[in-house]
């Protein structure tokens, strides 16, 4: 593996820095990077805001080690706190460090460059590797175990809900039949199986296994449920004027982020009420006015930016406790129910 800078090209870096750093002008500014990866965005934030400190969260110990080395090499180590955790533990992480409020929370969702490029992790259909897909290698559940143990019905639900795959049932049926003969344990096996299962006349552009790999990765890591649980935690800890900045890479992530941000940009009251009570007024200021996308030059320089959607809001006033509590209650419900039926697994 070469230098970090050669394997990690942060997506929309200048735009993210421009959105995060205005929130770091106040006293004792802290920013939380919930998806540290190889610290490309994190380094840029600290360089742009010399008074700021940053907590970098990642589930991957290898990424944390590489990011810490980079921070030290660039003279930023004394303002950097690495944390090995899933980002839905955000409030506990801040509580453990005695931080009641932070100035900005940043999330760059999906896979890091390290995870995509490291062959042994099995995230990509372009390289043959064991079907692992764990962002945190210390957890037990792998993609291979899902393919071996989940019922055909649950496999179809995962592919449909998490991958938005039109041929979900056909692929699940093919997998259920194939595993009776031989376990599906490698990315090449799964790629071939999907290729055989999906009719060529009804394929979308690109590799037909793309959506299946995405769905398995989301199920292995609980990505959408963790995202939905984290968003209320983030804004509950932001000071007034603090900012939540999120980069998403597929429609399911972006839909969850868009829905949450919209709920804070709108008044919450019954129709026809003549006066908007203070508690029901919007609590966010829209900074991006919809989703920002990478332009043609950015996509050419970094093809992984082609699908990015960047959204950001600023906390415009103290958020009423009842609104935070409502968000928490809503986030406690699973986004989808593919992993909620162990009795229907094989």
N, C-alpha and C positions, 0 to 999 in steps of 0.2 A: 504494500500500500504506500503510495507516495504522500507528499505533504498534503495536509488537510485542504489547503487552498486549491489544490488541483483536482480534488474529488468532490468538492462541495461548492456549488454556485447558488447562493441565496436568491430566492425568487422575489422579484419586485423589491429589492433591497432599499433603493433610494426612497421609494414610496412609503415603505414601512417605517424607515427612520424619520421621514417627514411627519408621519402620523403619530409616532410614539414620543419623540423628544420634546414637543411643546408641553407635554404633561410633566416633564422632569425639571421644570424651572423652580419649583417651590422648595421649601426647606426639607432636608433629609429625604431626597427622592429615592424611591425603590421601584424597580420594574421587575416583573416576574415573566420569564420566558418559559412557558409551560411545555414547550417542545424543543428543548435545547439543541438536540442533534449535535452537529459539529461546530456550533456557536458562531455561525456566520452572521446572523442577525444580532445575536447578543453582543459580539465584539463591536459591531457598528453602533449599537445603542450606547454603549459605555464610552466609546470614542467621541460621539456627538454630544454627550452630556457628562462632562468631567466630574460633576459632583454626585452622580448617581451610583447606586449599588444595584446589583442584579442577582436574583435567585434564578438559577437554571435547573429546571426539572426534566428528567428523562428516565424512562423505564430501562434503558439500555446502559449497563455498566461500562461497556466498551466505549460508547459514545461519550459518556461522562468523563472517562479518563482522557480521551483525546481532546475533548473540549477544555478540560482543566489545563492540560499541557499547553494548548494554544493560548489560553488566557494568560498563563504565566509568561510565555514567550513574548507576548505583546504588551507586557507590563500592566495587565489589568487584573491580575490574580487577587490583589488586596481588596478589590471591589466586587468580587464574584463569589457566590455561594452555590456549589453544586449539590443537588439533592436527587438521590435515587428513589423514585416513586412514580406512580401514575398521577397524571395531573388532576384527577378528580379527588385527590387528597389535599388540594390547594389550601383549604382553610386550616387543616391540621398543621400543614407545613408552616404557614404564617404564624399560627398560634404558638408553635414550638419555638419560634424565633422572636416572639414578643412583638410582632408587627400587627397593629390594629388596622392600619390603612396603608395602601400602596398607591403609587402614582400611575402605573400602567400595567396592564396584563396583555401579553402577546401570545398568540397561538399560530403555529405554522403546521397545519394538520397533515395527516397522511404519513407516508414513508419518508425517512431521511435518505440522503444520498448514500450514506454508509450502508443502510439496510438494503437499498436497491442494488448496490454494486457488489455487496459481499455475497458471493455465490452460495456459501454454505447455509444461508438463512432460508432459501427456498421461496422467496417472495415473488420471484419473476418467472414467467413461463419461457423466457428467452434463454435461460441456462438451466441445465439439468442439475437438480439438487434434491436432497430430502425435503419433503413437505413439512417444514417446521412453521415458519411465519410468526414466531413469537417475537414481539418487540422487546419483551423482557424474558431472556432465556431461562430465568429461574422459575417461571411459572410452569405448570405441568401440561396444560392442554396445548396440543399441536394440531395443525391442519390434517396431518395423517390420521390422528385419532378421531377427528370429526368424520372423515370419510369412512373410517372403519366402524364407528359406533353409532352414528346418528341414523335414525330411520329414514327411509326414502322420502317420507312426507316432510320431515324436518329439513332434509337436504334441499328439497324443492323450495321450501319456504325461505331458506337462507339465500339461495340463488336468486329468487324472485325479489325478496325484500331488500337485501343488501347489495345485490348486483344488478337489479332491474333487468334480469335476464329473461327474454321472451320464451326461451326454450328450457326453462328451469325444470319442468317435470320430465321432459325427455332426457335431459342430462342426468337428473337424479335417478331415473329408472336405469339408465345405462351404467351408472356407478354401482347401484345396488346389485345388478347382475354381474358386473365385472369383479366385484370383491368376493363373490362366491367362489371364483376361480383363483384369484390372486389379489393380495392386498395392494391398494393404490398408495404407494409410499413416496413417489418422486414426482417432481414437476413435469418431467418428460412424459411419464405415464399419464398424468392427468391431462396434459396438453393433447396427447394423441387421442385419449378417450373422448374429450369434448369435440375434437375435430371430426371424429367418426359419428358422433351423436347429432351434430347440428347440420341440417340440410344445407348444401351449398347454395341452393337457389334462394334461401331466405336469410343469408348472413349479412350482418352489418359490416362496414369496412373494418379492416384490422383483424387481429387474431381473435377467433371466436372464444378462446378461453379467457380473455381479459376480464370479463365481468365475473366469471366463476372464481378466478384468483382474488379479485377484489372482495367478493362476498366472503370467501373463506378467511381472508386476513381480518376483515371487520369482526367476524364471529370469534376468531381465536383471541383477539385482543379487546373485545367488548368496546370498540371504538365509539360508536354512536351513543351508547348509553353513558359512557364516560364523558363525552362532549356535552351532552344535555345536562348532566349533573354538575359539570364544572362552570358553565356560564353563569348561573345564579351565584355561585360561590365567588366568582371573580368580581362581579359588580357590587356584591355585598361588602367587599373589602376595598373597593376603590374610593378614594377621597373625591369630593366635589371638584370637578375639573380633571379627574382621572380618566384614562382612556382604555377601552377594550378594542384591540386590533386583532383580526382573525383572517388568516388565509386558508381557503378551502380548495379542494382539488376534485371533488365529485359532487354531484347534485344532492346526495343525501346529506353530506356535511353542510353544504351551503344552505340547504333548505332549513336545517335546524338552526343555524346561525341567523339567517334572515328572519325566521319566525320569532326568535328570542329578541333580537334587536328591535323588530317592529313593535313588539309588545311594550317596550319601554319608550317608544317614540309616539305612542298613541295615548289619548286620554281613556281611562277605564271608568265608564259610567253608562247608565241606562240611556237609551235613545230618548230624546225630547226633554232632557233635563235642562232647565234654562240657565243654570249657573254650574260651572265646573268646579267641584270642591278641590281644595288644595291637594288633598291626598290622592286625587285621581288624575292630576295633571301629568303630562309627560315628564320622564326623568332622564331621558337621553337627548343629546344633540347629535344629529346625523352628520358625520364627517365626510363620508364618501358618496352619499346620495345614490344609493344602489351599490352594485358591485363594480369595482375596478378590475380591468383585465390587462394582461400583458399585451403590448403592441407587437407589430410584426418584427421589429428589430430585436425586441427582448426574447421573443420565441425563437428567432434564428440563433441568437447567442446561447439560449438555454431552453431546449425543447421541452423540458419538464414544466415550464411556465405556461404552456399552451392552455391548460385547463384551469388555471388559478382564478379564484374569485376573492377579492380583497374587500372586506367590510370593516368599518370602524365607527364607534360611537364614543361620545364623551358624557360623563355623568354631569348633568346640568344643575342638579339640586339634591339635597339629601333624599335618599330613597325610603319611602315609608316602610316600616317593618312589616305591615300586612302584605305589601307587594312582594317583598323578599320571601315571605313565608309562602305565598301563593306559588311563586316560581319554584320554590323547593318542593312543594307538594306535586306540582306538575312534573318536575324532573325525576321524581322517585318512581314514576311509571316507566317500564321498559319501552324503548322506542319501537321495537318489534318483538315478537314473541317466539322467534325461532328457537331460542335457547331456553325456553321456559317449560318444556314438555319432556322431561327425562323419561317419563313412562312410555313415551312413544319412540324412544330410541331402540335400536336393534339390540 
